[in-house]
């Protein structure tokens, strides 16, 4: 008697691959945080499984592709040494922002794991020194990812505020950040939203939360309930210009950067190193032919980048309805 064989279609293969990738990322997260702890660095896991287990019914309902870690600004150098010691290479410099850099990306070739290293949350770049980390650490919670000890994660009020501030001009309806915020609006209780609004006022971004909330379904009524303003502040508009489409950001760097910064920006745009390409394009991780295909795809996407920039300018250089 033969055992029935189950056919595995493309959809099932993709699902199993996503589960495998999630488990690999979770294992890598535990290992990196453990190494940081050994070096005396406290790290907070910002997103990935934190959001998936908070706003979604099952861990695999929200896929994540990298590891987002927050450390104190005073611990950045020590963290970089730990990452370099684990074969990670810096592939993306920190985003320029008032008050200092926001985040930088590290990539490891052997397993294609990427770490986004943050010194503060999105939208809180104006906080100086360790203030961005201290804000999150003071009410942090713990999440069990299967390691020796649970990992530090943001408390629910910080998570809620982060879900709002993380929405960027590139995030159209249906994007991950958009859906995350919609789910937070529909699932998070009013008391937590009030705590998040108070936190926003404490760190000087209360005027940013209302306009962003109003972008998603149900957000306008919630913003009104919380008494949040509807007109975007100058700070919010400046922040969103920094996260404009790629061509706009490149032009801004060329116009305002030093000669060395201009050369680096052009080089990274026209001929980025293979590690950067493998980070951005999964096909590049499939050997030499895959890497070549990824470089060709970068060239083929140029007309789309131009169109993205044109659309962004036509709607006033901001996210939809953020006027």
C-alpha positions in Angstrom: 0.0 0.0 0.0 1.5 3.3 -1.0 1.3 6.5 1.0 -0.6 9.3 -0.8 1.7 12.0 -2.1 0.8 15.6 -1.6 1.4 17.9 -4.5 3.3 21.1 -3.6 2.3 24.0 -5.8 4.2 27.3 -6.3 2.1 29.0 -3.6 2.9 26.3 -1.1 6.6 26.4 -2.0 6.6 30.2 -1.5 4.8 29.8 1.9 7.3 27.2 3.1 10.2 29.4 1.9 8.8 32.4 3.8 8.5 30.3 6.9 12.1 29.1 6.5 13.4 32.6 6.0 11.5 33.8 9.1 13.0 31.1 11.2 16.5 32.0 9.9 16.0 35.7 10.6 14.7 34.9 14.1 17.7 32.7 14.8 20.1 35.3 13.5 18.3 38.0 15.6 18.8 36.0 18.8 22.5 35.4 18.0 23.2 39.1 17.2 21.4 40.4 20.3 23.2 37.8 22.4 26.6 38.9 21.1 25.7 42.6 21.7 24.7 41.7 25.3 28.1 40.0 25.8 29.7 43.2 24.6 27.7 45.2 27.1 25.2 46.7 24.5 21.5 46.7 25.2 19.5 46.3 21.9 15.8 46.6 21.2 14.1 44.7 18.4 11.9 47.2 16.7 9.8 45.4 14.0 9.6 42.1 12.3 8.2 39.6 14.7 7.3 42.4 17.1 4.7 43.8 14.7 3.7 40.4 13.3 2.7 39.0 16.8 1.1 42.3 17.8 -1.1 43.2 14.9 -1.6 40.0 12.9 -3.3 36.7 13.7 -0.3 34.5 12.9 3.5 35.1 12.7 3.6 34.4 9.0 0.7 36.8 8.1 3.2 39.6 8.0 6.5 38.8 6.3 9.7 40.6 7.2 13.0 40.6 5.4 15.6 42.0 7.8 16.4 42.7 11.4 15.6 46.2 12.8 17.6 46.9 16.0 17.7 50.0 18.1 20.8 50.8 20.2 21.9 53.9 22.1 23.9 56.4 20.1 26.7 56.0 22.6 26.8 52.3 21.8 26.9 52.6 18.0 30.6 52.0 17.7 30.6 49.0 19.9 27.6 47.6 17.9 29.4 48.1 14.6 32.4 46.2 16.0 30.1 43.3 17.0 28.4 43.2 13.6 31.7 43.3 11.8 32.9 40.5 14.0 29.9 38.4 12.8 30.8 39.0 9.1 28.4 41.8 8.5 29.4 44.6 6.2 28.1 48.2 6.1 26.3 48.6 2.8 24.1 51.6 3.3 25.2 54.7 5.1 22.8 56.4 7.6 20.1 58.6 6.2 20.9 62.3 6.7 18.5 64.0 9.1 18.4 67.0 11.4 19.7 65.9 14.7 22.0 63.2 13.3 21.8 59.9 11.4 18.7 57.7 11.7 19.8 54.2 10.6 22.3 52.3 8.6 22.2 48.8 7.0 24.6 45.9 7.5 24.6 42.8 5.3 26.1 39.3 5.7 26.9 37.5 2.4 26.9 33.9 3.7 23.2 33.8 4.7 22.0 37.1 3.1 20.8 38.5 6.5 20.5 42.3 6.8 20.5 44.4 10.0 19.0 47.9 10.0 20.8 49.6 12.9 18.8 52.5 14.4 19.7 55.1 16.9 16.1 56.4 17.1 12.6 55.7 15.7 11.5 57.1 12.4 10.4 60.7 12.8 12.4 61.2 16.0 15.7 62.2 14.4 15.6 65.5 16.3 16.2 63.7 19.6 19.9 64.1 20.6 22.3 61.7 22.0 20.8 58.6 23.7 17.4 60.3 24.1 15.8 58.3 21.3 16.9 55.0 22.8 16.1 56.0 26.4 12.5 56.8 25.3 12.0 53.2 24.1 14.0 51.5 26.8 12.2 52.9 29.8 9.0 51.0 29.1 10.3 48.1 27.0 8.8 44.7 27.1 10.1 41.2 26.4 9.5 38.9 23.4 10.5 35.2 23.3 12.1 34.2 20.0 13.3 30.9 21.3 16.8 32.0 22.5 18.3 31.8 26.0 16.4 34.9 27.1 13.5 37.0 25.8 14.5 40.0 23.7 13.8 43.6 24.6 11.0 45.1 22.4 9.2 48.5 22.5 6.2 48.8 24.9 2.8 49.0 23.3 2.5 52.8 23.4 5.8 53.3 21.7 4.9 50.6 19.1 1.7 52.4 18.4 3.4 55.7 17.9 6.1 54.0 15.7 3.3 52.6 13.5 2.2 56.1 12.7 5.6 57.7 12.3 6.8 54.9 10.1 4.5 55.8 7.2 6.6 57.3 4.4 5.8 59.0 1.0 6.7 55.8 -0.8 4.0 53.9 1.1 0.9 53.7 -1.0 -2.4 52.1 0.2 -1.7 48.3 0.6 1.9 48.7 1.4 3.3 47.1 4.5 3.5 50.3 6.6 0.1 51.4 5.4 -1.5 48.1 6.4 0.3 48.1 9.7 -1.1 51.5 10.6 -4.6 50.4 9.4 -4.4 47.4 11.7 -3.2 49.5 14.6 -6.1 51.9 14.1 -8.6 49.0 14.1 -7.1 46.8 16.8 -5.3 49.0 19.4 -7.6 50.2 22.2 -8.3 53.9 22.8 -6.4 54.0 26.1 -3.2 52.9 24.3 -3.7 55.4 21.6 -4.1 58.1 24.2 -0.8 57.0 25.8 0.8 57.1 22.3 -0.5 60.7 21.8 0.8 61.8 25.1 4.2 60.2 24.2 4.1 62.1 20.9 3.5 65.4 22.7 6.4 64.6 25.1 8.9 64.2 22.2 7.5 67.1 20.1 5.8 65.2 17.3 2.1 65.5 18.3 1.4 67.7 15.2 2.8 65.0 13.0 0.6 62.2 14.3 -2.8 63.6 13.3 -2.1 64.2 9.6 -0.5 60.8 9.2 -3.4 59.0 11.0 -5.9 60.7 8.7 -4.3 59.0 5.7 -5.7 55.5 6.5 -9.2 54.2 6.9 -10.6 55.0 10.4 -7.7 57.2 11.2 -9.5 60.5 10.8 -12.2 59.6 13.4 -9.4 58.4 15.8 -7.4 61.6 15.3 -10.5 63.6 16.1 -11.2 61.5 19.2 -7.6 62.1 20.4 -7.9 65.9 19.6 -4.9 65.7 17.2 -4.4 68.5 14.6 -5.1 67.9 10.9 -2.6 70.3 9.3 0.9 68.8 8.8 3.7 70.7 10.5 6.8 72.0 8.8 8.8 69.4 10.6 6.6 66.6 9.1 7.0 68.0 5.6 10.8 68.3 6.0 10.9 64.7 7.3 8.9 63.4 4.3 11.1 65.3 1.8 14.1 63.4 3.2 12.2 60.2 2.4 11.2 61.3 -1.1 11.6 59.0 -4.2 15.1 57.8 -4.9 15.8 60.2 -7.8 14.8 63.2 -5.8 17.0 62.1 -2.9 19.9 61.6 -5.3 19.5 65.1 -6.7 19.4 66.6 -3.2 22.6 64.8 -2.3 24.3 66.0 -5.4 23.2 69.6 -4.9 24.1 69.8 -1.2 26.9 67.3 -0.7 30.7 67.7 -0.6 32.6 66.4 -3.7 33.4 63.2 -1.9 29.7 62.7 -1.0 28.6 63.4 -4.6 31.1 60.9 -6.0 29.9 58.3 -3.5 26.2 58.9 -4.3 26.8 58.6 -8.0 28.9 55.5 -7.6 26.4 53.8 -5.4 23.6 54.6 -7.9 25.4 53.6 -11.1 27.6 50.7 -9.8 26.8 49.6 -6.2 28.9 46.8 -4.8 27.5 43.2 -5.1 26.7 43.1 -1.4 24.4 46.1 -1.8 22.7 44.5 -4.8 22.2 41.2 -3.0 20.6 43.1 -0.2 18.0 44.7 -2.4 17.4 42.0 -5.0 16.8 38.4 -3.9 17.5 37.2 -7.4 21.1 38.4 -7.0 21.7 35.8 -4.3 21.4 33.0 -6.9 24.9 33.0 -8.2 26.7 35.0 -10.9 23.8 34.9 -13.4 21.4 36.1 -10.7 23.7 38.9 -9.8 24.0 40.0 -13.5 20.2 39.9 -13.8 19.8 42.1 -10.8 22.2 44.7 -12.3 20.3 44.7 -15.5 17.0 45.0 -13.6 18.4 48.1 -11.9 19.0 49.7 -15.3 15.6 48.6 -16.6 13.8 50.2 -13.6 15.2 53.7 -14.4 12.1 54.8 -16.3 9.9 53.7 -13.4 12.0 55.8 -11.0 11.5 58.8 -13.3 7.7 58.1 -13.3 7.8 57.8 -9.5 9.5 61.1 -9.2 7.0 62.8 -11.5 4.0 61.4 -9.7 5.5 62.6 -6.4 6.0 66.1 -7.7 2.5 66.3 -9.2 0.9 65.5 -5.8 2.9 68.3 -4.2 5.9 66.4 -3.0 4.2 64.6 -0.2 2.2 61.5 0.6 -1.3 61.2 -0.8 -3.6 63.7 0.9 -0.8 65.0 3.2 -1.1 68.6 2.2 
